[in-house]
Amino acid sequence: MPDVRVLVAGHVNWDVTLRVDQLPEPDGESRIHDQRSSGGGSAANVAYDLTLLDVPAGIVGSVGDDEYGFLATRELEESGVDLSGMARVEGAETTVKYVLVEEGGEVSMLANDGANEAVAPADVDDAFVASAEHVHLTSQRPDTAAHIARVASDAGATVSVDPGRRLAHRDYGDVLSNADVVFVNDKEAEVVLDAPPKEVFAGQVLVVKRGAAGAEVHAPEGHFEHPGFGIDPVDTTGAGDAFAAAFVATRLDGGDYHTALERANAAGAYTASTEGARQAPTSDALAAFLDERT
């Protein structure tokens, strides 16, 4: 069985990042200052970022049998991500996401459906899932995510979920019920919270990402906050994924919530201060970033 400590499941994309002076208005025009391409997708980003933090990671996801699928999987393989759970769908196109980054670092996205949702519950290698110490789920088919969460929980693994932008439009109830940790941003928190966090997530941990304002944890042990790090954002693409990777890695190594929040905020800030989704810090770079600011 592959030596995978954290298994990540969800989307694997090819990202085309366009830096623009401003987002275009209807019938308007914006100027492109820079164009870059790289692998993307929340699951792929988190798995990649975990390897930078010296955490052995594997992935469950799908790409097409086109050039973009080859490039995306090659990047992951070269970083050390285990691709045993990766499906290449014959005749399908890999999901391509066009990322528009304005001068202030804020991001808007356009994407085709592609092959991202090709993995059904029956396609999942349950033994691969059960081999992991921790499973992190990102935006994907709810039925597949729920199956993976149940297999992981039954095997004694801990489970975290970062459902992302589609949380309000898809039923992730079964996934959330099997999760030990749930990551949301401010807007997503409004979707899952109809009462104070400790009442809704009894026994679970809710991590609320607040961007430049830092992050907080609602846990059975109490409420924890970290104010974040003041930076001038260049590109926020992938910052939330770097946050999740650093949080999971720190908790797996026994770090407390304050340390996990500090390291996660640092990883997110580091990523947002550079261009592209694949700019998360290595362990050494993260330590240096913290040394400079603490």
C-alpha positions in Angstrom: 0.0 0.0 0.0 1.4 3.5 -0.9 3.0 5.5 1.9 0.4 8.3 2.1 -0.2 10.2 5.3 -2.8 12.6 3.9 -5.2 11.7 1.1 -6.8 14.7 -0.7 -9.9 14.2 -2.9 -11.5 16.7 -5.3 -10.7 18.8 -8.4 -7.6 18.8 -10.5 -7.5 21.6 -13.0 -5.2 23.4 -15.4 -5.1 27.1 -14.6 -4.5 29.9 -17.0 -3.9 33.0 -14.9 -4.4 36.4 -16.5 -3.2 39.5 -14.6 -5.4 42.4 -15.6 -5.6 46.1 -14.7 -9.2 45.7 -13.7 -12.1 43.3 -14.2 -13.9 44.2 -17.4 -17.5 45.6 -17.2 -20.2 44.7 -19.8 -19.1 45.9 -23.2 -15.8 47.0 -21.6 -12.2 46.0 -22.1 -9.3 45.3 -19.8 -5.6 45.1 -20.4 -3.7 41.8 -19.7 -0.3 42.6 -18.1 0.8 39.0 -17.7 -0.3 35.4 -18.5 0.9 32.2 -16.9 -0.3 28.6 -16.8 0.1 25.8 -14.2 -1.7 23.1 -12.4 -4.6 24.0 -10.2 -7.8 22.8 -8.5 -8.2 22.8 -4.7 -7.5 19.1 -4.2 -4.4 19.2 -6.4 -3.2 22.4 -4.7 -3.6 21.0 -1.2 -1.8 17.8 -2.1 1.0 19.7 -3.7 1.3 22.1 -0.8 1.4 19.2 1.7 4.5 17.7 -0.1 6.2 21.1 0.3 5.6 20.8 4.0 7.2 17.3 4.0 3.8 15.5 4.4 3.4 12.4 2.1 0.2 13.0 0.2 -1.9 11.2 -2.3 -4.9 12.3 -4.4 -8.2 11.1 -5.7 -9.4 13.0 -8.8 -9.8 12.9 -12.5 -8.4 14.6 -15.6 -9.0 14.1 -19.4 -6.6 12.3 -21.7 -5.5 15.6 -23.3 -2.3 17.6 -23.0 -3.6 19.6 -20.0 -4.3 16.4 -18.1 -0.7 15.2 -18.8 0.7 18.5 -17.6 -1.4 18.7 -14.5 -0.5 15.1 -13.4 3.1 15.5 -14.3 3.4 18.5 -11.9 1.9 16.5 -9.1 4.0 13.4 -9.8 7.2 15.5 -9.8 6.3 17.0 -6.5 5.9 13.5 -5.0 2.1 13.3 -4.8 0.9 9.7 -5.0 -1.4 9.4 -8.1 -2.8 5.9 -7.4 -6.3 7.4 -7.1 -6.1 9.6 -10.2 -8.4 8.7 -13.1 -7.6 9.7 -16.7 -10.9 9.8 -18.6 -10.6 8.7 -22.2 -12.1 11.2 -24.7 -12.7 13.9 -22.0 -11.1 17.3 -21.6 -9.3 18.3 -18.5 -11.0 21.1 -16.6 -9.4 24.4 -17.5 -9.9 27.4 -15.2 -9.2 31.0 -16.3 -8.2 33.0 -13.3 -8.5 36.8 -13.6 -6.3 38.7 -11.1 -6.8 42.4 -10.8 -4.1 44.8 -9.5 -5.2 44.5 -5.9 -4.7 40.7 -5.9 -8.4 39.8 -5.9 -9.5 36.9 -8.1 -12.4 36.0 -10.4 -12.7 32.7 -12.2 -14.1 31.2 -15.3 -14.1 27.4 -15.9 -15.4 24.6 -18.1 -16.8 21.4 -16.5 -14.3 19.1 -18.0 -13.4 15.8 -16.4 -13.5 16.9 -12.8 -16.7 15.1 -11.7 -15.9 11.8 -13.4 -15.0 9.9 -10.2 -18.2 8.2 -8.9 -18.4 6.3 -5.5 -17.9 3.0 -7.3 -14.7 4.2 -8.8 -13.0 5.0 -5.5 -10.3 2.6 -4.3 -11.5 2.1 -0.7 -8.2 0.5 0.4 -6.3 3.5 -0.8 -8.6 5.8 1.2 -8.4 3.6 4.3 -4.6 3.6 4.2 -4.4 7.4 5.0 -4.0 8.9 8.4 -6.1 11.9 7.4 -8.4 12.6 4.5 -9.1 16.1 3.2 -12.1 16.7 0.9 -12.6 19.6 -1.4 -15.3 20.7 -3.8 -16.5 17.7 -5.8 -19.5 15.4 -6.3 -21.3 15.2 -3.0 -22.0 11.4 -3.3 -18.3 10.7 -4.0 -17.2 12.9 -1.1 -19.7 11.3 1.3 -18.5 7.8 0.3 -14.8 8.8 0.8 -15.6 10.4 4.2 -17.5 7.3 5.4 -14.7 4.9 4.3 -12.1 7.1 6.0 -14.1 7.4 9.2 -14.7 3.7 9.4 -10.9 3.1 9.0 -10.2 5.4 11.9 -8.8 8.3 9.9 -9.7 11.9 10.7 -11.5 13.8 8.0 -11.5 17.5 7.0 -13.8 19.2 4.5 -13.3 22.5 2.6 -16.5 22.5 0.3 -15.7 25.8 -1.3 -17.8 28.1 -3.4 -20.4 25.5 -4.3 -21.5 24.9 -0.7 -24.7 26.9 -1.1 -25.7 25.0 -4.2 -24.9 21.4 -3.4 -26.0 19.0 -0.6 -22.9 18.3 1.4 -24.9 17.2 4.5 -23.6 13.6 4.5 -20.1 14.8 4.0 -20.2 17.4 6.8 -21.7 14.8 9.2 -18.6 12.6 8.8 -16.1 15.4 9.1 -13.9 16.2 12.1 -12.9 19.6 10.7 -14.8 21.9 8.4 -13.1 24.8 6.6 -15.2 27.8 5.5 -14.7 31.4 4.6 -17.0 34.3 5.9 -19.6 33.8 3.2 -19.7 30.0 3.5 -20.0 30.3 7.2 -23.3 32.0 6.7 -24.5 28.9 4.8 -23.6 26.4 7.5 -24.4 28.4 10.6 -28.0 28.8 11.7 -26.9 28.9 15.4 -23.6 29.6 17.3 -20.9 27.2 15.9 -20.5 25.1 19.0 -24.2 24.3 18.9 -24.2 23.4 15.2 -20.9 21.5 15.2 -21.1 19.7 18.5 -17.9 17.7 18.7 -16.6 19.0 15.4 -14.1 21.8 14.6 -15.1 24.7 12.5 -12.3 26.8 11.0 -13.4 30.2 9.6 -11.0 31.8 7.1 -11.2 35.6 7.1 -8.6 36.5 4.5 -6.5 39.5 5.6 -8.3 39.5 8.9 -6.9 36.2 9.9 -8.9 33.1 11.0 -10.6 31.5 13.9 -11.4 28.1 15.3 -14.5 27.0 17.0 -13.8 23.7 18.8 -15.0 21.6 21.7 -11.9 22.8 23.6 -12.9 26.5 23.0 -12.6 29.4 20.7 -9.2 30.4 19.2 -8.3 33.4 16.9 -5.3 34.6 15.1 -5.2 38.1 13.4 -3.3 37.1 10.3 -0.3 38.9 8.8 -0.4 42.2 7.1 0.8 41.8 3.5 0.1 43.6 0.2 -1.7 40.8 -1.8 -0.4 40.1 -5.3 -2.6 37.1 -6.1 -4.9 35.3 -3.7 -5.3 32.2 -5.9 -4.5 29.1 -3.8 -4.1 31.0 -0.6 -7.0 29.1 1.0 -5.5 25.8 -0.1 -2.1 26.7 1.4 -3.9 27.6 4.6 -5.7 24.2 4.8 -2.5 22.3 4.0 -0.6 24.1 6.8 -3.4 23.7 9.3 -3.8 20.0 8.6 0.0 19.4 8.7 0.4 21.2 12.0 -2.5 19.4 13.7 -1.2 16.0 12.5 2.1 16.7 14.1 0.5 17.6 17.4 0.4 21.3 17.1 -2.3 23.1 19.2 -5.0 25.3 17.5 -3.1 28.6 18.1 0.0 27.1 16.3 -2.1 25.7 13.6 -3.8 29.0 12.9 -0.6 30.9 13.0 1.1 28.6 10.5 -2.0 28.4 8.3 -2.3 32.2 8.2 1.4 32.5 7.4 1.1 29.9 4.6 -1.9 31.8 3.1 -0.2 35.1 3.4 3.0 33.8 1.8 1.0 32.4 -1.1 -1.1 35.6 -1.6 2.1 37.7 -1.7 3.3 35.9 -4.9 1.8 35.1 -8.3 0.0 31.8 -9.0 -1.7 29.0 -7.2 1.4 26.9 -6.8 3.4 29.4 -4.7 2.9 27.9 -1.3 5.9 27.8 1.1 8.2 24.9 1.8 8.7 24.1 5.5 11.9 26.2 5.5 10.2 29.1 3.8 7.3 29.0 6.2 9.7 29.0 9.2 11.6 32.0 7.7 8.4 33.9 7.1 7.3 33.4 10.7 10.7 34.3 12.1 10.5 37.6 10.3 7.1 38.5 11.7 7.0 37.1 15.2 
